[in-house]
Amino acid sequence: MIRTSSDTGVMAVLDSRVRSAQYGRNMVLPSLPPAALCSRIELVQAFYGTLPPVSAKLTAPPAEVREEKAAVKAKKAAAVMPAYTVLTAEDLPF
């Protein structure tokens, strides 16, 4: 709890959709008080300086890494899927 201007702390938002989803980026993040954003536990550990290391098995990759992997996966899927044509009303024979 922050009570005075000299108090410090960390606010954790553990839902990755806050950074990855459009609603989170456009509505949730702007509504938060000004603060540095990070997606690495090591930065929080450095802030406090006393937290034990967290096992890699227990941590999810940062949102940036997940978005990059999703983009690569989508690009691969687009390369294998046949292109399709969008029909308009003028293309229909009836």
N, C-alpha and C positions, 0 to 999 in steps of 0.2 A: 504494500500500500504506500503510495506517495503522499506524504503529508506536508512536507516543506520543500522549498526550492532546491535544497541541498540533497534531498533524498534521490536515490537512483534505483532503477529496477529494469526488469525485462518483462514485456508483455508477449506472451506466446499465443499465436493463432495457429492451431494445429491442423486446420483444414486447408489442404493444398489448393482447393478451388478458389480461395481468396486471391491467389496470384495467377492461377491458370484459367479460370472462367471469366468471361466478359463481365458478368454481373459483379464478381469480386473485384476486378480491376477498376471498374467504372463507378461502383456504388460503395462497396465496403471499404476499400483502401482509402479513398478520399475522405471518408467520414471519420477515420482514426486521427488521433492527435499526431502532430509532426514527430517523426522518429525515424531512425535508421532502420531499413528493412534488411533482413538477412535470412538465408535459408540453410545455413550451416550451423550445426550445434557447436562447432569449434569456436565460432565467434562469441557465442553465449558463454562458453567455458572461459574464454579469454577475458570476457567482461567481469566475470566473478572471480576467476583465477584459482578456484578451489574445487571445481567439479571434477569428478573422475571421468576418464574417457568412456564414451559410449561405444558398445560393440557395433561394428559395421552391419551386422545382421539385424540390428534393431532400428536402424535409421533408413529412411527412404531417400532416394536421390533427390537433389533440389529440383524445384519446378522447372528450372531452365533445362536441366538434363532430360527430364521427362518430356518436355515439349519438343526438344530436339529429336529424341528417339521417335516420338509420334510422327514428326514431320518426315523422317527417313522412312518409317513404315508406310506412311501414306504415299510417298513417292514411289516406293517399290510396288505397292498395290496398283497404283495408276499405270505403271509400266506394263503390268501383266494383264490388266483388265482391258478388254477391247473397247475402243472408243464407240460411243453411241451418238446417234443424231437425235436432236430434239425436234419433234414434229410440231408444226403450228397448224392452226385451223386451215390455212391456205393449202397445206400439203395433203389434206385428207380429200379423197375422191368423192365424198358424199356430203 
